[in-house]
Amino acid sequence: MYKPIKMKNSIHLIGAFIVLALTVACERTLPYAPAENELLDGPIDGLTTEEQAMFLRGDEAFSDVFTIAKGLGPIFVANQCSSCHPGDGKGSPFVRFTRFGQPDTLGNQYLDFGAPQLQHKAIPGFLPERLPLGATFTDLIAPAVTGLGFLDAVSDADLIALSDPNDLDGDGISGRPHWNTIPEYAVLRPNSISNNGRYISRFGKKGNAYDLLHQTSGAYNQDIGITSLFEPFDPLTGLEEDPEVSTQTVNDVVFYLKTLKAPIQRNENDPEVIAGKLVFAQIQCASCHRPTLQTGFSPIDVLSNKEFHPYTDLLLHDMGPGLDDDYTEGFALTSEWRTPPLWGLGLSKDAQGGDYFLMHDGRALSIEEAIILHGGEAGEAKNRYTLLPEIERQQLIKFLESL
């Protein structure tokens, strides 16, 4: 005999349908969660509990917004680290910075006029800097900061082995380490090699900074106007001041930068990407953008003796007159630039507002344009690229976008 559904059961059934409908609707409206290989930020796997805590402190400090009350300025470029490195990625021309005053290897003659960095912003009551008359300068955009701990841990001996300053093999590539003076507070890497009192520096567009402590302390001081135990002199007055950021915070940020994960390649099994990687090697891009390097010993265990794939040799190369800004740092020539890592290249647009701004100053608006701008030691590789069939050029670009 037919029995009607009881009212209570009907209510439960209707409620279940409503919950199901809401669940489906929520799933459709929830924000897309990017995969790990689509993000530049995040720690290296395998950190200890103590290291994870230090990483998180450094992450927080990297995004800390400085105010006048916290010591900002009085002249500055930005008020937080992450404004120049959004999402730990590359900066853009909208937050570029300017270095000035050193046209040769004899040293910067404009240090009494605010060099080496132009602080183009100021807090109320102060005037921003202007370029001194006659000073040479270059505009720069900030690099991505992921994977830096791996680059820091490559041994000096390996970099020397990669170099060929006199082009003894006759391939037209004569990369050399940047043998540079280092600050007193720098802690030498294990098995560091000295060359008449100079050591191999490797960070920055010209490879002018010895290590990430040197780079970070300089950035606090020159970018934000913040003094520390390591860089205690005010950029405006040149006078020594009490630290405005603690040594613990600086060390936390350095640790954060050392333990950011390396960018993860995407679509590496795509046949077009595989073909593009072969083209990359065939036209000798890999002569400078070395696909694979090896770390030596690191006090951070997860960085020790690891193979990684940054696509750089960390050496200085003469890039020709087209990229000669008539400005340099340390003992690099004005036409020399340290090979930038290519890992993370395809994610650059995510941090740059949806468009590419490549090369040291962001002048290239596409990967192809960046290739065409190569000259000097990279001139032959550029020429080989221009002679490729269209399909191979597209494969090469697809490979580079996968990095």
N, C-alpha and C positions, 0 to 999 in steps of 0.2 A: 504494500500500500504506500502511496506517495506521501512523504512527510515534508512540510515546508521547513526551510532553514530557520533555525532560531535566530531571533533578533541579535542576541549577544554574539553568536558566531558571525553574523553578517557584519556587525561593527568591526570585529577583529579582521575579517577578510578585507573590508574596505580600508582599514588602517594599514594593513600590510601592503596593499597596492599603493597607498599614498607614500609610505616609507620608501618603497621600491622606486617610485617615480622621482622622489626627492633625491635619492641616492644617485640615480642616473643623471639627473640634472646637475647635481653638485660635481660629479665626475667630469661633466662636459665643461663646467665653468671654472674648475680649479686651474691655477696657473701651471703652465708646462714646467716640469722639473728637468733641467738640462742634465744630460749624461756627464760623467766625470771627464770624458775627453772633449767636452764642449766648454769646460771651465778651466780657467788658469789658476784660480786660487784653490787652497786646500793644502794640508800638510803631507809630507812624505809618509808612506806607510812604515810602521815599525817603531815609531817614537815611544820612548818610555813614558810612564805617567808623569814624571817630573818634566820631561821634555815637552809633553803635550801642554802642560800648564804654562811653561815658558812661551811656547808657540802662541797660545791664546792671549797671553799678556802682550806679546809683541804685535799680534793682529789688532788688538784693541788700540794700542799706542799708534800703530800705523794709520789708523783712521781718526785719531784724536784731532779735534779742531782747536787750534790755538787762537786765543783772544789776547787783547792787550793785557788783561789781568794775568795771563799765563806766560807773558813775555814776548808775544808776537812783535816782530819788527825791532826798531821803528820803521825800517825799510825791509821789504820782503818781496818774494815772488808768489808764494802760495801760503795758505794757512793750515795745510795738512798734507801729509805724505800722499794720501790716496787721491788727492785732487789732480796730481800729476801722473799717477799710476792707477787709473780707475779699474777696479776689478783685478788689480795686480797686472794690468796690461799696459800697452803702449799709450803714451800721451798723444796729443794732437796739436796742430798749430794754434789752437785756441788757448792752450796753456803752455806755450813754448817758453823757453828761457834763453837768455843771451849771454855768451861769454865774450870777453874782449881783452885786448891789450897785449897779446904776445904773438908777434908775427914770425918769430924764429926760436931757436933753441937756447938763446942767451938768457932767457928769463923774462918775466912780465915787468915792463917798465911803468905800468899804470897802477901798481898796487896802492899808491897814495891817492888814487882817484877812483877807488871803489872796485878795482879789478880783483879777482877775475870774473865775477858775475855781476850783471846788471840787475839791481833790485828796482823794478819799475813800479812798485806799489809802496805806499807809506801809510802809517796810521795818522789820524788827525793831528795837525800841528807840525808835521814834518813833510818835506818834499821828496818825492821819489828821485832816484838817480837818473841822470842822462848820460849818454855816451860822450866821453871826452873827445874833443876835436882831434882828429888824426888817428884815433885808436882803431885798429883792425878788430873785427868781431865776427862771430858766427851765431846763427840762430839754431837752436837744438830742440828736439822733442824727447821726452823721457822714454826710456826703453821699458819693456815688460820686465818684471822682477822675478818671475818664476824660474825655478831650477838653478838659481845662482849658487847654491851651496855646492852643487856638482862642479860648476866652473871654478869655484874657489879652491876645490880640493884636487884639481889636476896638478901634478908635480911640475916643478920648474924643469926638471930633466926632460920630461915629455915635451914641453913646449920648445925647449932648445932643440930637441930631436926633430921636431916638425919644421923648424925654421931653416931658411936657405938664403941668408942675407946677400950672398954674392951670386945667387942663381947658378950654383955649380952644376945642377942637372940640366940647365939650358931650356927649361920649360917656360921661361918668361915670368915666373912667380918667385918673388924674393922676400917672402914674409920674414919678419924679425920680431923678437920679443921687445917690449918697451922696457928697457933698463932705465929705471927711474929712481930718484931719491924718495925716501919714504919718511912719514912723520915719526917723531920720537915715540909716540904711543903705540905704534904698530907692533903687533906680536908676529914674529917671523913664522912662516909655515914650517912644518917638519921638512927637513932636508932642503931648506932654501939654499939657493946658489947666489953668491955675491959676484958682481962684476965691477971691480974698483969702487966698492962702497955703494953701488946701486943694486936694486933688486927688480925682479920682473913684476910690473904692475899689470892689471888685466881688466879693470872695470871702468866704465865710462866710454864715450864715443872714441876717445883717443887712447883708451887703456891707461888713463892717468892715475887712477886710484889703486892702491896696492891691494886692499882687501875690503870686506864689507863694513868693517868698523871705520876705516878711512872714508869710504863712500857715504855711510850713514851720518857720521859726525859732520862731514862737510855739507851734506844736504840740509841737516837741521840748521846749520849756521848760515849758509849762503842762500838757501831757498826760503827759510822761515824766519831768519834773524834770531835764532835761538842759540844761546851759548851753552856749552857743556864742559865737563872736565877735560875733554879731549880738544875741543875747539873753543877756547874761552874768550876770544877777542870779538868784540861787537863789530859787525860789518860796517856800521856808519862811522863810529868814532875811532875804531882801531884799538880801543882801550880794553884791557882785560877786565872781565866782569865775573861775578859769581855765577855758577851754573844755573840755567833756567830750565834745564831738563836733567833728571837724575841719571847717574851712571847706570843704575839698574834698568831704567827705561831704554836707554840707548842699547844696552846689551840685549835686552829682550827683543828689540826691533831687529838687531843684527841676527839673533837666533831665528827669528821669524823668517827673515829673508833667506837664511841658510837652509831652512827646512821646508820652504814652499816646494811642492811637488814639481817635477819636470813636466812640461806640456806633453800630452798624450796624442800621438798621431791618430787621425781618423781615416776611415776608408782605405786602410793600408792593403787590403786584399782586392781592391777594385783593379781590374786589368788595366784601366787607363792610368791609374796612379802608379802601378808597377812599371808600366811602359815609360811614364814620365820620369821615374827614378833612374831608369837606364839612360835616358836622354841627359839627365842632370850630370851623370858621371861621364858620358861620352863627350860632352862639350866642355868638360873640365871645370864645371862649377865647383865640384868637390875638391879641387886643389886648394881652395881657401876655406870653403864652407864644408869642413871635414864632417862627414856623417857621424863618426864614432870617436869618442874619447874615453879615457879611463881615469878614475880618481885614484889617488894614492891613499895614504893613511889620513884619517880625519878623527878628531876627538869625538865627533858625533858618529856613533857606530854605523848607522844606516847609510852613511855617506862613504864609508871606507871601501876602497878596492871594488868600485862598481863601474860597469860599462854603461855608458849612456850616449844619447844621440842628439847633440845640440846643433850640428851643422855650423861649426865655427872652428877655427884653429887658435883663436885668442891672440893672434899676431897682428902687427901693423903691416899694412900694404899700401903702396902708392897707387891711388885711384885716379891719377891724371889731373890735368888742369881744370876739367869741368867740375870737379868736386874739391878744388883747392879754394878754401875760404880765406887764405892769407892769415889764418889764426891757428895757433897750436897750444898744446899743453905739455909740460914736461919736456921730453927730448924727441917727441914725434915731429916729423916734417909737416908743413902745412897741408900737403896733399895726401898725407898718410892717415888712415883710419883703421881702427881695430875691426876685424871681421865680426859683424854682428851675428849672433846665433839666429838661425831661421826657425827653430822650433817655436810653435805658437803663432807663426806668421798668419795662418789662415783664420785665426781668432782675433787678429788685430782690429778688424772693423768693429767688433763687439765693444771694444773700449774706446773707439774713435768716432762714435756717433753714427756708425753704419757705412762709413766710407774709408778707403785706404789713404793713409798719409805715411809714406815710406821714405827711406833714406834718413840720414841724420837729422834733416830739418823738415821732413814731411813733404818735400817738393814733389815726390812721385805719387800720383793718384791711382796707380794700379801696379800690380806686380810686373807686368810687361814694361811699363814706363821705368820702373826701378832698374830692371835689367839693362835697358837701353842707356841709362845714365852711367853705367859702369864704364870706366876707362882705365888708363894706366895698365897695371898688371892684370886687370880683369878685361882688358880690351879685346883680347883674342877670344875669350869665352863669349863675350857679348856679340862679336862678329859671327861666331859659329851659331849662336841663337838666331840671328837675323837671317841666316841662310837655311834654316830648318824648314822642311815642309810645314804647312799650316797645321796639319794633324799632330805633328810632333811638338810644335809649340804649345798647342792646346793641352797635350798630355803633360808637358813640363809644368805648365801653370796649374793644372789640376793636382799634380804631385805636390807642388809648393803650397797650394791651398789646403792640402791634407795635413800639413805639418802643424 
